[in-house]
Amino acid sequence: MLAAIFTSIILSVIFNESNNSILAVILFHYMENLTGQTFTINTTAEIISNIVRGIIAIIIFIHYGRKYSENHSHILEGNTKEHIGSDTVLKVNPNSPKIYI
């Protein structure tokens, strides 16, 4: 269960940092599956693999979590941004009028 959570954190960052490329995520996931099927992994190796994956996911979460919280503070404060054509619209809260910036 934890391995799936760690993998989803890693895949999310790959997706976000590759300009929303699904191909990059598919290739990473494919390589992960290929490695798991190519090599015979015993229980100890699987535990070590999950620990390493967890450490990587935690480092990524700490690093990119801070980056995304700084860049998207308007979302954390309950505000949202919308893109309408070439305009960016900041919607302060769901009940307020739209402000064009």
Buried (B, 14 or more C-beta within 10 A) or exposed (E): EEBEEBBEBBBBBBBBEBEEEEEBBEEBBEEBEEEEEEEEBEEEEEEEBBEEBBEBBEEBBEEBEEEBEEEEEEEEEEBBEEEEEEEEBBBBEEEEEEEEE
